[in-house]
Amino acid sequence: MSARPDKVVLAVIVSIVAIVLFDLMGLLIKRLSPHYGAAELSAYRNIFGLLPSAIVLWMNSTWRNEGRRLGIRQWQLAMARGVAVTFAQYLFYLSLGLMAFATTTTISYSTALFTTALSVPLLGERVGLIRWSAVALGFVGVMMIMQPGTAGFSWHMLLPFGAAALYGFSGVSARLIDPEVPPPLFNLHSSAVAVLGSLTLALSVGGFTPVANLQDLGLIVLMGLFGGTAVLCLVVAYRMTEPSNLAPFSYLGIPIAFGLGWLFFDEAPIDDLLPGALLIVFAGLMILYRERRLRRTGQKPG
């Protein structure tokens, strides 16, 4: 049954709020990066992320009606997803401190391409010529931004690219959970593993830097709140309407990131991003269009 038009509009608005909050979180990470390591910022982010995960689970009527059980059969899968998120965050947060904000964010949007590619070995999906062409086109766009083999290339650019691959695995693995397991419960398990993983990673690469002042403490708390609230907004938005109605708007994060980077860090890497960023967006929309058309006609993915 389709969502009512007013619900779709509200879902889009809530998802855009989530996108803005994610970009603001990234902005604060970049602001804090000169003074605090990527691993410790990831740990702070994950600790705060437990709260929205718990709230979403508590709001899930299916979970409450089935006795509020906390155990899951596929705990190994939840662990693997939590570990993937741990290292994805580390790579992405590290890149935010080393690269232009908009460049890092744009490369990270190749997650949709990895999700499509990984759905073949992990989910057994058939990916046809159109979607493989979209994946190839998207990766061409990424290569145009990274410019391997030229003076403009830096190994730092591999960091958000690796993060996108791990985030892609995270998205695909969530589709492997048993149908009877509420997604918020699986996400809570993954989030708990991410907390332990990021704490371990932070301690293994140098530990935690003492918070310098109240301003930094406030920014760290705000960073966690932005990220946690963004996750909560996305969950709420996806409960209002189909993901295909929201996916096109996710690419608004690219121009928003460009504007924030220009406003707060005087960065304007437009020559580095075009036309590669346009190819990434176009490829993502091609994948979305193909999947949506197949669902409407009742065909199997291909």
C-alpha positions as CSV (number, residue, x, y, z in Angstrom):
1,M,0.0,0.0,0.0
2,S,1.4,3.4,-1.0
3,A,2.1,6.1,1.5
4,R,-0.3,9.0,1.5
5,P,1.1,12.1,-0.4
6,D,1.4,14.1,2.8
7,K,3.4,11.3,4.4
8,V,5.8,11.2,1.4
9,V,6.4,14.9,1.6
10,L,6.9,14.8,5.3
11,A,9.3,11.8,4.9
12,V,11.3,13.8,2.3
13,I,11.6,16.8,4.7
14,V,12.7,14.5,7.5
15,S,15.3,12.8,5.3
16,I,16.7,16.2,4.2
17,V,17.0,17.2,7.9
18,A,19.0,14.0,8.4
19,I,21.3,14.8,5.4
20,V,21.9,18.3,6.8
21,L,22.7,16.8,10.3
22,F,25.1,14.3,8.8
23,D,26.9,17.1,7.0
24,L,27.0,19.2,10.2
25,M,28.4,16.2,12.0
26,G,31.1,15.9,9.4
27,L,31.8,19.6,9.7
28,L,32.4,19.3,13.4
29,I,34.6,16.3,12.9
30,K,36.8,18.3,10.5
31,R,36.8,21.2,13.0
32,L,37.9,18.8,15.8
33,S,40.4,16.7,13.8
34,P,43.5,18.9,14.3
35,H,43.2,18.2,18.1
36,Y,41.6,14.8,18.4
37,G,42.2,11.6,16.5
38,A,39.8,10.0,14.1
39,A,39.4,6.9,16.2
40,E,38.5,8.7,19.4
41,L,36.0,10.9,17.5
42,S,34.5,7.7,16.1
43,A,34.2,6.3,19.6
44,Y,32.4,9.4,20.9
45,R,30.1,9.2,17.9
46,N,29.2,5.6,18.5
47,I,28.6,6.1,22.2
48,F,26.1,8.8,21.5
49,G,24.7,6.6,18.7
50,L,23.5,3.9,21.1
51,L,20.8,6.2,22.5
52,P,18.9,6.7,19.2
53,S,19.3,3.0,18.4
54,A,17.7,2.2,21.7
55,I,14.9,4.7,21.2
56,V,14.1,3.4,17.7
57,L,14.0,-0.2,19.1
58,W,11.7,0.9,22.0
59,M,9.4,2.5,19.4
60,N,9.1,-0.7,17.4
61,S,5.7,-2.3,18.1
62,T,6.7,-5.7,16.7
63,W,9.6,-6.0,19.2
64,R,7.4,-5.0,22.1
65,N,4.6,-7.4,21.2
66,E,7.0,-10.3,20.9
67,G,8.3,-9.9,24.4
68,R,11.2,-7.4,24.0
69,R,13.8,-10.1,23.4
70,L,17.3,-8.8,22.9
71,G,19.1,-11.9,21.6
72,I,19.4,-12.6,17.8
73,R,20.4,-15.8,16.0
74,Q,22.7,-13.9,13.5
75,W,25.0,-12.3,16.1
76,Q,28.0,-13.1,13.9
77,L,26.5,-11.0,11.1
78,A,25.8,-8.2,13.5
79,M,29.4,-8.3,14.7
80,A,30.7,-8.2,11.1
81,R,28.5,-5.2,10.4
82,G,29.7,-3.5,13.6
83,V,33.4,-4.1,12.7
84,A,32.8,-2.8,9.1
85,V,31.1,0.4,10.5
86,T,34.0,0.9,12.9
87,F,36.6,0.9,10.2
88,A,34.4,2.8,7.8
89,Q,34.0,5.6,10.3
90,Y,37.7,5.6,11.0
91,L,38.7,6.0,7.4
92,F,36.0,8.6,6.7
93,Y,36.8,10.7,9.8
94,L,40.5,10.5,9.0
95,S,39.9,11.7,5.5
96,L,37.8,14.7,6.8
97,G,40.9,15.9,8.6
98,L,43.1,15.6,5.6
99,M,41.0,16.6,2.6
100,A,38.6,19.2,1.4
101,F,35.2,18.7,3.1
102,A,33.2,18.5,-0.2
103,T,35.7,16.2,-1.9
104,T,35.6,13.7,1.0
105,T,31.8,13.8,1.1
106,T,31.5,13.4,-2.7
107,I,33.8,10.4,-2.9
108,S,31.9,8.8,0.0
109,Y,28.7,8.9,-2.1
110,S,30.1,6.0,-4.1
111,T,28.6,3.8,-1.4
112,A,25.5,3.2,-3.6
113,L,27.9,1.7,-6.3
114,F,29.5,-0.7,-3.8
115,T,26.1,-1.7,-2.5
116,T,25.0,-2.7,-6.0
117,A,28.2,-4.6,-6.7
118,L,28.3,-6.4,-3.3
119,S,24.6,-7.5,-3.7
120,V,25.8,-10.1,-6.3
121,P,28.1,-12.2,-4.1
122,L,26.4,-11.5,-0.8
123,L,22.7,-11.6,-1.8
124,G,22.8,-13.6,-5.0
125,E,21.1,-10.8,-6.9
126,R,21.2,-10.6,-10.7
127,V,22.6,-7.3,-11.8
128,G,21.9,-6.6,-15.4
129,L,23.6,-4.5,-18.0
130,I,21.9,-1.2,-17.0
131,R,23.0,-1.4,-13.4
132,W,26.5,-2.6,-14.2
133,S,26.8,0.3,-16.6
134,A,25.7,2.6,-13.8
135,V,28.3,1.2,-11.5
136,A,31.0,1.5,-14.1
137,L,30.0,5.1,-14.8
138,G,30.0,6.0,-11.1
139,F,33.5,4.6,-10.7
140,V,34.6,6.6,-13.7
141,G,33.3,9.7,-11.8
142,V,35.2,8.7,-8.7
143,M,38.4,8.3,-10.7
144,M,37.9,11.7,-12.3
145,I,37.8,13.2,-8.8
146,M,40.8,11.2,-7.5
147,Q,42.9,11.6,-10.7
148,P,45.2,8.6,-10.1
149,G,48.6,8.9,-11.9
150,T,48.5,12.7,-11.8
151,A,50.0,15.4,-9.5
152,G,46.5,16.0,-8.1
153,F,46.2,12.5,-6.7
154,S,46.9,11.8,-3.0
155,W,46.7,8.6,-1.1
156,H,44.3,10.4,1.2
157,M,41.7,10.0,-1.5
158,L,41.7,6.3,-0.9
159,L,40.3,6.8,2.6
160,P,36.7,7.9,1.8
161,F,36.8,5.4,-1.1
162,G,37.5,2.6,1.3
163,A,34.9,3.9,3.8
164,A,32.3,3.8,1.0
165,A,33.1,0.2,0.3
166,L,32.7,-0.7,4.0
167,Y,29.5,1.3,4.3
168,G,28.3,-0.5,1.2
169,F,28.9,-3.8,3.0
170,S,27.1,-2.5,6.0
171,G,24.0,-1.7,3.9
172,V,24.0,-5.1,2.2
173,S,24.5,-7.0,5.4
174,A,21.4,-5.4,6.9
175,R,19.4,-7.1,4.2
176,L,20.6,-10.5,5.3
177,I,18.9,-10.5,8.7
178,D,16.1,-12.9,9.4
179,P,12.7,-11.5,8.5
180,E,11.4,-11.9,12.0
181,V,14.2,-9.8,13.5
182,P,13.3,-6.1,13.9
183,P,15.9,-4.0,12.0
184,P,16.3,-1.7,15.1
185,L,17.3,-4.7,17.2
186,F,19.9,-5.8,14.6
187,N,21.1,-2.2,14.4
188,L,21.4,-2.0,18.2
189,H,23.7,-5.1,18.2
190,S,25.8,-3.6,15.4
191,S,26.0,-0.3,17.2
192,A,27.2,-1.9,20.4
193,V,29.9,-3.8,18.5
194,A,30.9,-0.5,16.8
195,V,31.2,1.1,20.3
196,L,33.6,-1.6,21.5
197,G,35.4,-1.6,18.1
198,S,36.0,2.1,18.1
199,L,37.1,2.2,21.7
200,T,39.6,-0.6,21.0
201,L,40.8,1.1,17.9
202,A,41.2,4.4,19.7
203,L,43.2,2.8,22.5
204,S,45.4,0.9,20.1
205,V,46.4,4.0,18.0
206,G,47.3,6.3,20.9
207,G,44.4,6.5,23.3
208,F,42.2,9.5,24.1
209,T,43.3,13.1,24.1
210,P,42.2,15.1,27.2
211,V,39.4,17.4,26.2
212,A,41.0,20.8,26.1
213,N,38.1,23.0,27.1
214,L,34.4,23.3,27.5
215,Q,34.0,24.5,23.9
216,D,35.6,21.3,22.6
217,L,33.5,19.3,24.9
218,G,30.4,21.0,23.6
219,L,31.4,20.4,20.0
220,I,32.0,16.7,20.7
221,V,28.6,16.3,22.4
222,L,27.0,18.2,19.5
223,M,28.8,16.0,17.0
224,G,27.3,12.9,18.6
225,L,23.9,14.4,18.9
226,F,23.9,15.5,15.2
227,G,24.9,12.0,14.1
228,G,22.5,10.2,16.4
229,T,19.6,12.4,15.6
230,A,20.3,12.0,11.8
231,V,20.1,8.2,12.2
232,L,16.8,8.6,14.1
233,C,15.4,10.9,11.4
234,L,16.3,8.5,8.6
235,V,14.6,5.6,10.4
236,V,11.5,7.7,10.9
237,A,11.6,8.8,7.2
238,Y,11.9,5.3,6.0
239,R,9.0,4.2,8.1
240,M,6.8,6.8,6.3
241,T,7.5,5.9,2.7
242,E,9.5,3.6,0.4
243,P,13.2,4.1,0.3
244,S,13.0,4.8,-3.5
245,N,11.0,7.9,-2.7
246,L,13.9,9.3,-0.6
247,A,17.0,8.1,-2.3
248,P,17.2,10.9,-5.0
249,F,17.2,13.5,-2.2
250,S,20.3,12.0,-0.5
251,Y,22.5,13.5,-3.2
252,L,21.6,17.0,-1.8
253,G,24.4,16.2,0.7
254,I,27.0,17.0,-2.0
255,P,26.0,20.7,-2.7
256,I,25.3,21.1,1.0
257,A,28.8,19.8,1.9
258,F,30.3,22.1,-0.8
259,G,28.5,25.1,0.7
260,L,29.5,24.3,4.3
261,G,33.2,23.7,3.3
262,W,33.3,27.0,1.5
263,L,31.6,28.9,4.3
264,F,33.6,27.5,7.2
265,F,36.9,26.4,5.7
266,D,37.1,28.6,2.6
267,E,37.3,25.5,0.4
268,A,35.8,25.6,-3.1
269,P,37.2,22.5,-5.0
270,I,34.7,22.8,-7.8
271,D,37.3,22.1,-10.5
272,D,38.3,18.9,-8.7
273,L,34.7,17.8,-8.3
274,L,33.3,18.4,-11.8
275,P,32.3,16.6,-13.8
276,G,33.1,13.5,-11.7
277,A,30.5,14.4,-9.0
278,L,27.8,14.7,-11.7
279,L,28.7,11.2,-12.9
280,I,28.4,9.7,-9.4
281,V,25.0,11.3,-8.9
282,F,23.8,10.2,-12.4
283,A,25.0,6.6,-11.8
284,G,23.2,6.5,-8.4
285,L,20.0,7.7,-10.0
286,M,20.3,5.2,-12.8
287,I,20.5,2.4,-10.3
288,L,17.6,3.8,-8.4
289,Y,15.5,4.2,-11.5
290,R,16.2,0.6,-12.7
291,E,15.3,-0.9,-9.3
292,R,12.1,1.1,-8.9
293,R,11.0,0.2,-12.4
294,L,11.6,-3.5,-11.7
295,R,9.6,-3.3,-8.5
296,R,6.7,-1.7,-10.3
297,T,6.6,-4.3,-13.0
298,G,7.1,-7.2,-10.6
299,Q,10.2,-8.4,-12.3
300,K,13.2,-9.9,-10.6
301,P,16.3,-7.6,-10.4
302,G,18.5,-7.8,-13.4
